[in-house]
Amino acid sequence: MLLRQLFENYHTLDNQKILMFYKGAVSQETMVDLGSFLRSSLCGSKKIRNIFSVFIEMSHNIRHHSLERDQNQVGVGLFMIQQTPEFYTLSSGNPVPKERVAEIREKLEHLRSLDKEGLRKLYKERRRSGEDRTTKGAGLGLIEMAKKSDHPLDFEFFDCDPQTTLFRLTVKVSKGE
């Protein structure tokens, strides 16, 4: 039965042009290994720098902010890259405390409201001000992903239980110039 499920999963991922799918702890070693795979898989892409940058930011978000932790206290989540004729679609998901959902949603909605110039200005402003420095990164990673994306950031929240919500973030990077 397990072999049949694996075969079906393999075909599903292949048919949907999934280049990479990972679920687990996002340690520094995992990031290096997946990053190496990503670089070798996309070495001909003109957008490799943008894709790699988004991958790193998504990995850091999982590593530092996921509610689920492994035995080494490293964040656990999932990461996927899908290829379409026009885009590379990068998605990540991880559990977050339900009480953080409103704050995360507000930040993401604000980023979605800005154009590229507005994102650039916000990034510079946050770097200079050190705003939110008690948390990791002052939200710079989200701003960086929004800058690299060729579409507004796409996100969803799925309630898991009374305390936990699964957060999904998707970034699309165009294959063209």
C-alpha positions in Angstrom: 0.0 0.0 0.0 2.8 2.5 0.9 4.5 1.8 -2.4 1.3 2.6 -4.3 0.9 5.9 -2.4 4.5 6.9 -3.1 4.0 6.1 -6.8 0.8 8.2 -6.9 2.5 11.1 -5.0 5.4 10.9 -7.4 3.1 11.2 -10.4 1.1 14.0 -8.8 4.2 16.0 -8.1 5.6 15.3 -11.6 2.3 16.3 -13.3 2.2 19.6 -11.4 5.8 20.4 -12.3 7.0 20.4 -8.7 10.7 20.9 -8.8 11.3 20.6 -5.0 9.1 19.6 -2.1 10.5 19.5 1.5 8.8 19.0 4.8 10.8 18.9 8.0 13.2 20.8 10.2 14.9 23.7 8.5 18.3 23.7 10.1 21.3 25.5 8.7 22.6 22.3 7.1 19.2 21.7 5.5 19.2 25.2 4.0 22.7 24.7 2.6 21.7 21.3 1.0 18.4 22.5 -0.4 20.1 25.7 -1.6 22.7 23.7 -3.4 20.0 21.6 -5.0 18.1 24.7 -6.0 21.2 26.3 -7.6 22.0 23.2 -9.6 18.4 22.7 -10.7 17.9 26.3 -11.9 21.4 27.1 -13.1 20.1 28.3 -16.5 17.4 30.6 -15.1 17.9 34.3 -15.4 16.0 34.8 -12.2 18.2 32.4 -10.0 19.2 35.2 -7.7 15.6 36.2 -7.0 14.5 32.6 -6.5 17.4 31.9 -4.2 16.8 35.0 -2.2 13.1 34.1 -1.7 14.1 30.5 -0.8 16.5 31.8 1.9 13.9 34.2 3.4 11.2 31.6 3.5 13.6 29.1 5.1 14.6 31.7 7.7 10.9 32.4 8.5 10.2 28.7 9.1 13.4 28.2 11.0 12.8 31.1 13.4 9.0 31.5 13.6 7.5 28.0 13.2 5.6 26.9 16.3 6.6 23.3 15.6 10.1 22.5 16.7 12.3 19.4 16.3 14.5 17.9 19.1 17.1 20.6 18.5 14.5 23.4 18.7 14.8 24.2 15.0 11.6 25.3 13.2 9.7 22.7 11.2 7.6 23.5 8.1 7.3 22.8 4.4 8.7 24.3 1.2 7.8 23.8 -2.4 8.9 25.2 -5.8 6.6 24.7 -8.8 7.4 25.6 -12.4 4.9 26.9 -14.9 5.6 28.2 -18.3 5.6 31.8 -17.0 6.6 31.5 -13.3 8.5 29.8 -10.6 6.1 29.6 -7.7 7.7 29.3 -4.2 5.4 28.3 -1.3 6.2 27.8 2.3 4.0 26.7 5.2 4.4 26.4 9.0 2.3 26.5 12.1 2.1 29.8 14.0 0.4 30.8 17.3 -3.1 31.9 16.6 -2.5 35.2 18.4 0.1 36.2 15.8 -2.2 35.9 12.8 -3.6 39.4 12.9 -0.1 40.9 13.2 1.2 38.8 10.3 -1.9 39.5 8.1 -1.5 43.2 8.8 2.1 43.3 7.7 1.4 41.3 4.6 -1.6 43.3 3.6 0.5 46.5 4.0 3.2 45.0 1.7 0.6 44.0 -0.9 -0.6 47.6 -1.0 2.9 49.0 -2.0 4.4 49.2 -5.5 8.1 48.4 -6.1 9.2 51.9 -5.3 7.2 51.9 -2.0 8.7 48.5 -1.1 12.2 49.8 -1.8 11.6 52.9 0.4 10.1 50.8 3.2 13.1 48.4 3.2 15.6 51.3 3.5 13.5 53.0 6.2 13.3 49.8 8.3 17.0 49.1 7.9 17.9 52.6 9.1 15.4 52.7 11.9 16.1 49.3 13.4 12.3 49.1 14.0 11.2 45.8 15.6 14.8 44.8 16.3 13.6 42.8 19.4 12.2 40.4 16.9 14.3 38.7 14.2 14.8 40.9 11.2 12.3 43.8 11.5 10.2 42.1 8.9 12.9 42.8 6.3 12.6 39.2 4.9 8.9 39.8 4.0 9.8 43.1 2.4 12.6 41.4 0.5 10.3 38.7 -0.8 7.7 41.3 -1.9 10.4 43.1 -3.8 11.5 39.9 -5.6 8.0 38.8 -6.4 6.4 39.6 -9.7 3.0 39.4 -8.2 1.6 40.6 -4.8 2.4 38.1 -2.0 -0.2 35.5 -1.7 -1.0 34.0 1.8 -3.6 32.1 3.7 -4.2 31.0 7.3 -5.7 27.6 8.1 -7.0 27.0 11.7 -5.5 23.7 13.0 -6.7 23.8 16.6 -7.7 26.5 19.1 -4.1 27.6 19.6 -2.5 27.0 16.2 -2.9 28.2 12.7 -1.0 27.0 9.6 0.5 29.9 7.7 1.0 29.6 3.9 3.0 32.1 1.9 3.4 32.1 -1.9 5.8 34.2 -4.0 5.8 34.1 -7.8 8.9 35.0 -9.7 8.6 35.5 -13.5 10.8 33.5 -15.8 11.1 36.4 -18.2 13.1 39.6 -18.0 
